[in-house]
Amino acid sequence: MFRDIGKEFTQWKQAFLEAVPGKTGEYLRNRLYGYVCGKRVRVLRGVVLHHPTRLKIGDFAGISSGTQINAAGGVQIGNNVLIGPHCIIWSQNHRYEALDIEIRKQGYEYKGVVIEDDVWIGASSVILPGVTLMRGTVVAAGAVVVRSTTEGVVVAGIPAKPISSRRATV
């Protein structure tokens, strides 16, 4: 019964940290959750982090409520990144190639996710394993990103495709 007490304690700690509101919650999550983060990082209440020790967050980043990040394969979030509510960022996937073996018994494939500086990920977007969102990328709400982007592109749809690009102002 008490064999998995360490794992259960970790789950209780994570549940507590996910639920603490306000600036106190942001402070506690940044100090106790286990991820590496820069200055002025805002991980809001209700963010679920799987394998937080494999997550790195840069300066002035914000992650909105309801977002889930699975960092088993490694997730790097750059500086000045905005992640809207209810996003999913996943760095692992089930293996499924062998038809004669049940999917649940085939293990996982791990591919890191990199989100470079100055990226905005709109609400309810999904970022799949192995994707790099280059500097300045904008992901439209609800998009499913299956391929890496180029710098300054705006992507939308399922699967996400470029629809425009950002431009420098004079």
C-alpha positions as a printed Julia matrix, in Angstrom:
170×3 Matrix{Float64}:
  0.0    0.0     0.0
  2.74   2.48    0.9
  5.13   1.29   -1.82
  4.24   4.21   -4.14
  3.98   6.88   -1.43
  6.7    9.01   -3.08
  4.85   9.05   -6.41
  1.57   9.83   -4.67
  3.18  12.66   -2.69
  4.44  14.17   -5.96
  0.91  14.01   -7.38
 -0.52  15.71   -4.26
  2.16  18.44   -4.49
  1.38  19.03   -8.17
 -2.38  19.17   -7.49
 -1.77  21.72   -4.74
  0.51  23.85   -6.93
 -1.98  23.76   -9.84
 -4.74  25.09   -7.57
 -3.09  27.99   -5.71
 -4.44  31.28   -7.12
 -2.83  34.65   -7.73
  0.72  35.86   -7.41
  1.31  33.45   -4.53
  0.47  30.51   -6.8
  2.7   31.83   -9.58
  5.58  32.22   -7.12
  5.11  28.74   -5.64
  4.82  27.05   -9.04
  8.01  28.73  -10.27
  9.92  27.66   -7.14
  8.51  24.21   -6.33
  7.15  22.52   -9.46
 10.57  21.39  -10.7
 10.91  23.21  -14.02
 13.66  25.71  -14.8
 12.37  29.22  -15.41
 13.62  32.71  -16.05
 12.42  35.96  -14.54
  8.82  37.22  -14.52
  7.33  33.89  -15.65
  3.56  33.47  -15.18
  2.23  29.93  -15.0
 -1.42  30.47  -14.14
 -3.68  28.37  -11.97
 -4.94  25.18  -13.6
 -1.88  24.49  -15.77
 -1.05  20.77  -15.75
  2.6   19.81  -16.19
  3.73  16.24  -16.83
  7.47  15.6   -16.29
  8.15  19.21  -15.2
 11.86  18.56  -14.63
 12.25  18.32  -18.44
 10.65  21.77  -18.97
 12.61  25.02  -19.41
 10.84  28.4   -19.58
 12.54  31.67  -20.56
 12.02  35.2   -19.25
  8.67  37.02  -19.42
  6.75  33.93  -20.59
  3.1   33.32  -19.74
  1.12  30.08  -19.72
 -2.65  30.38  -19.36
 -5.1   28.24  -17.4
 -6.16  24.86  -18.7
 -2.95  24.29  -20.66
 -1.28  20.89  -20.44
  2.39  20.34  -21.17
  3.95  16.9   -21.35
  7.69  17.46  -21.25
  8.8   13.81  -21.15
 10.76  14.34  -24.39
 11.89  17.82  -23.36
 10.12  21.16  -23.88
 11.94  24.48  -24.19
  9.94  27.71  -24.11
 11.81  30.89  -25.03
 11.57  34.48  -23.85
  8.43  36.6   -24.29
  6.26  33.61  -25.22
  2.47  33.77  -24.75
  0.54  30.51  -24.47
 -3.23  30.89  -24.48
 -5.74  28.91  -22.44
 -6.39  25.21  -22.97
 -3.37  24.53  -25.18
 -1.68  21.15  -25.39
  2.08  20.84  -25.87
  3.2   17.22  -26.08
  6.71  15.79  -26.48
  5.89  12.08  -26.4
  3.6    9.82  -28.35
  2.48   6.21  -28.17
  4.29   3.8   -30.48
  1.82   1.86  -32.62
  3.74   0.32  -35.54
  3.37  -3.39  -34.6
 -0.11  -4.65  -35.39
  0.45  -7.88  -33.4
  1.25  -5.98  -30.16
 -1.34  -3.94  -28.28
 -0.63  -0.21  -28.6
 -0.49   0.22  -24.82
  2.39  -2.29  -24.67
  4.55  -0.69  -27.38
  5.93   2.11  -25.23
  6.57   5.7   -26.23
  8.52   7.74  -28.73
 10.04  10.97  -27.4
 10.68  14.09  -29.5
 11.43  17.45  -27.95
  9.43  20.61  -28.6
 11.17  23.98  -28.97
  9.26  27.24  -28.79
 11.64  30.07  -29.65
 11.4   33.71  -28.5
  8.43  36.02  -29.19
  5.89  33.29  -30.04
  2.14  33.54  -29.44
  0.16  30.29  -29.25
 -3.57  30.97  -29.46
 -6.2   29.32  -27.28
 -6.88  25.58  -27.63
 -3.96  24.97  -29.97
 -2.07  21.68  -30.04
  1.7   21.44  -30.55
  2.83  17.89  -31.33
  6.16  16.13  -30.6
  9.22  17.19  -32.59
  7.89  20.63  -33.56
  9.97  23.81  -33.41
  8.07  27.09  -33.46
 10.63  29.55  -34.8
 11.04  33.09  -33.47
  8.03  35.31  -34.01
  5.58  32.53  -34.93
  1.88  33.1   -34.3
 -0.33  30.02  -33.94
 -4.02  30.78  -34.52
 -6.53  29.55  -31.96
 -7.47  25.91  -32.4
 -4.6   25.05  -34.75
 -2.89  21.66  -34.63
  0.82  22.12  -35.38
  2.4   18.95  -36.77
  5.44  20.51  -38.53
  8.02  23.09  -37.55
  7.47  26.68  -38.65
  9.61  29.36  -40.24
 10.45  32.65  -38.56
  7.63  35.2   -38.28
  4.94  33.03  -39.85
  1.25  32.92  -38.88
 -0.18  29.4   -39.0
 -3.79  28.2   -38.71
 -5.9   25.12  -39.3
 -5.79  21.37  -38.85
 -3.09  20.58  -39.69
 -1.64  24.07  -39.3
 -0.49  25.75  -42.5
  1.01  29.2   -43.12
 -1.67  31.81  -43.8
  0.44  34.99  -43.59
  3.61  36.4   -42.14
  4.47  39.14  -39.75
  6.39  42.1   -41.09
  8.71  44.69  -39.64
  7.29  48.16  -39.1
  9.15  51.24  -40.28
